[in-house]
Amino acid sequence: MTEPGRRKELGLFLRARRDQALRADYGLPPIGRARDRGLRREEVAFLSGVSVTWYTWLEQGRDISPSRQVLEAVSRALHLSATGVGYVLSLGGYASAASAGPAADSAPPHIQRLLDALDPNPSFALFPDWGVAGWNKAYAALFPNIATVAPADRNLLWLVFTDPYVRDLLPDWETTSKRFLAEFRAEAGQRLGDPDIQYQVDRLKESSPEFRQGWDLYDILGFESRERLFHHPSVGVLQLEHHQVSPSDRPDLHIVVYTPAPGSDAAAQMKSLLAGAG
């Protein structure tokens, strides 16, 4: 992303977070009779210890160079999470995106071998734009369309927001789709101006009202391992734990692994599913 693009994104993000802040969290009364969300610029500036003019310039994306201390103070004033602080610092030029490996259409052979070794746990690898770089047999059994979908559409965000099978596969689709979007935005950071990522964002805005609405909220979340539910038409509801790692030699790739949740029947269900797909 260019320097002007980073400044614009930073301003839009701060404005969105300011508009969505709960006034009660700051001990402030509602604005008017019923508006309980939203801080004034003057209030954020006071809480941050910076001038109103300087904070206004930040939101406007002016050509200024805020210090790390200023950006951290504004982040604290807006009650941002650690992920949010990192996002602000990244856009301010104090953190850089992970270095990307060479462009490719599929996972390197050693990454694919790792995915295969993770069977019978559904596993796949993601590029920075969340394109699916590779997958194993267990993931193909969970989501059969992955092998037949057009390469241009083999993108996790695209599939989550536009593929009817994926929507049916996720009983908590509304919650999961919003979280994925927030995680994607947090990871993308300075890469939002990259052609591949911008292409995905633009076409999702055109194709999915839910994505367009969520994108405009500027929510960001860091990844956390957690339990996920999948309603597979053949074996019923699978309870799996969602994990994510990055190879040290390819930090641009994320490897996602689903393991059986403790106390669940997921291991037996996956064995049955793989036998049927055999």
VENZI-V491367 format. One record per residue. N is the residue number from 1. RES is the residue in one small letter. OMEGA is omega in whole degrees, 0 to 359 (* if undefined). Layout:
BEGIN
[[N | RES | OMEGA] [N | RES | OMEGA]]
END
This chain:
BEGIN
[[1 | m | 179] [2 | t | 179] [3 | e | 176] [4 | p | 179] [5 | g | 178] [6 | r | 179] [7 | r | 180] [8 | k | 180] [9 | e | 178] [10 | l | 180] [11 | g | 180] [12 | l | 179] [13 | f | 180] [14 | l | 179] [15 | r | 180] [16 | a | 180] [17 | r | 178] [18 | r | 181] [19 | d | 184] [20 | q | 180] [21 | a | 177] [22 | l | 183] [23 | r | 180] [24 | a | 179] [25 | d | 181] [26 | y | 183] [27 | g | 182] [28 | l | 179] [29 | p | 176] [30 | p | 174] [31 | i | 186] [32 | g | 184] [33 | r | 191] [34 | a | 185] [35 | r | 183] [36 | d | 176] [37 | r | 175] [38 | g | 174] [39 | l | 173] [40 | r | 176] [41 | r | 180] [42 | e | 181] [43 | e | 178] [44 | v | 179] [45 | a | 179] [46 | f | 181] [47 | l | 181] [48 | s | 183] [49 | g | 177] [50 | v | 181] [51 | s | 178] [52 | v | 180] [53 | t | 182] [54 | w | 179] [55 | y | 178] [56 | t | 178] [57 | w | 177] [58 | l | 181] [59 | e | 181] [60 | q | 180] [61 | g | 180] [62 | r | 180] [63 | d | 179] [64 | i | 182] [65 | s | 180] [66 | p | 178] [67 | s | 176] [68 | r | 181] [69 | q | 179] [70 | v | 181] [71 | l | 177] [72 | e | 180] [73 | a | 178] [74 | v | 179] [75 | s | 178] [76 | r | 180] [77 | a | 180] [78 | l | 178] [79 | h | 180] [80 | l | 175] [81 | s | 177] [82 | a | 177] [83 | t | 179] [84 | g | 178] [85 | v | 179] [86 | g | 179] [87 | y | 179] [88 | v | 180] [89 | l | 179] [90 | s | 179] [91 | l | 178] [92 | g | 177] [93 | g | 182] [94 | y | 173] [95 | a | 182] [96 | s | 177] [97 | a | 179] [98 | a | 181] [99 | s | 183] [100 | a | 174] [101 | g | 180] [102 | p | 180] [103 | a | 181] [104 | a | 178] [105 | d | 181] [106 | s | 182] [107 | a | 174] [108 | p | 183] [109 | p | 182] [110 | h | 176] [111 | i | 178] [112 | q | 178] [113 | r | 177] [114 | l | 178] [115 | l | 180] [116 | d | 181] [117 | a | 181] [118 | l | 173] [119 | d | 9] [120 | p | 177] [121 | n | 180] [122 | p | 185] [123 | s | 176] [124 | f | 180] [125 | a | 182] [126 | l | 170] [127 | f | 180] [128 | p | 178] [129 | d | 181] [130 | w | 168] [131 | g | 181] [132 | v | 186] [133 | a | 181] [134 | g | 182] [135 | w | 178] [136 | n | 183] [137 | k | 182] [138 | a | 178] [139 | y | 178] [140 | a | 177] [141 | a | 178] [142 | l | 182] [143 | f | 186] [144 | p | 184] [145 | n | 186] [146 | i | 183] [147 | a | 186] [148 | t | 181] [149 | v | 179] [150 | a | 181] [151 | p | 181] [152 | a | 181] [153 | d | 182] [154 | r | 183] [155 | n | 187] [156 | l | 179] [157 | l | 180] [158 | w | 181] [159 | l | 181] [160 | v | 186] [161 | f | 185] [162 | t | 184] [163 | d | 181] [164 | p | 179] [165 | y | 181] [166 | v | 179] [167 | r | 178] [168 | d | 181] [169 | l | 184] [170 | l | 180] [171 | p | 178] [172 | d | 188] [173 | w | 184] [174 | e | 180] [175 | t | 183] [176 | t | 182] [177 | s | 178] [178 | k | 180] [179 | r | 178] [180 | f | 180] [181 | l | 181] [182 | a | 177] [183 | e | 178] [184 | f | 181] [185 | r | 179] [186 | a | 181] [187 | e | 185] [188 | a | 176] [189 | g | 183] [190 | q | 182] [191 | r | 186] [192 | l | 177] [193 | g | 179] [194 | d | 184] [195 | p | 183] [196 | d | 181] [197 | i | 180] [198 | q | 177] [199 | y | 180] [200 | q | 181] [201 | v | 183] [202 | d | 183] [203 | r | 175] [204 | l | 176] [205 | k | 181] [206 | e | 189] [207 | s | 187] [208 | s | 176] [209 | p | 180] [210 | e | 177] [211 | f | 182] [212 | r | 180] [213 | q | 180] [214 | g | 181] [215 | w | 182] [216 | d | 178] [217 | l | 179] [218 | y | 175] [219 | d | 174] [220 | i | 178] [221 | l | 172] [222 | g | 181] [223 | f | 173] [224 | e | 173] [225 | s | 186] [226 | r | 177] [227 | e | 178] [228 | r | 178] [229 | l | 177] [230 | f | 179] [231 | h | 182] [232 | h | 184] [233 | p | 183] [234 | s | 186] [235 | v | 179] [236 | g | 186] [237 | v | 177] [238 | l | 175] [239 | q | 184] [240 | l | 173] [241 | e | 186] [242 | h | 180] [243 | h | 181] [244 | q | 178] [245 | v | 177] [246 | s | 177] [247 | p | 182] [248 | s | 180] [249 | d | 175] [250 | r | 183] [251 | p | 177] [252 | d | 180] [253 | l | 172] [254 | h | 175] [255 | i | 181] [256 | v | 182] [257 | v | 174] [258 | y | 179] [259 | t | 180] [260 | p | 177] [261 | a | 180] [262 | p | 178] [263 | g | 182] [264 | s | 176] [265 | d | 188] [266 | a | 181] [267 | a | 179] [268 | a | 180] [269 | q | 179] [270 | m | 177] [271 | k | 179] [272 | s | 181] [273 | l | 180] [274 | l | 178] [275 | a | 179] [276 | g | 181] [277 | a | 186] [278 | g | *]]
END
